[in-house]
Amino acid sequence: MAATVEDLRVRVENLARTADRQALHPIDWYRFYEIVIFAVQEGLDRQFDSADLAGLLKESGFSPDIVGRLTFMYSHGGDLLRQYLAVAEMA
């Protein structure tokens, strides 16, 4: 069964329920990296971009600083992962 944007939203909402919304713990960051990997591997990052993520994080009560950090990592981390996967595929 193919993953959907709703599956991605659920993962972000699960993170939002358990994370410290003012200062992320290293475990929160690890869980977020798993979200980025999931989004890229499933091709959902093109349907659910960093602006969508920012809106969901703001609604969940994350501080503006954390929203900025997470959306930066979602966008640029996703770019880096796609580049890595493309290089690995060529090898």
ABEGO torsion letter per residue (X at the ends): XBBBAAAAAAAAAAAAAABBAABBBAAAAAAAAAAAAAAAAAGAAAABBAAAAAAAAAAAGBBAAAAAAAAAAAAAAAAAAAAAAAAAAAX
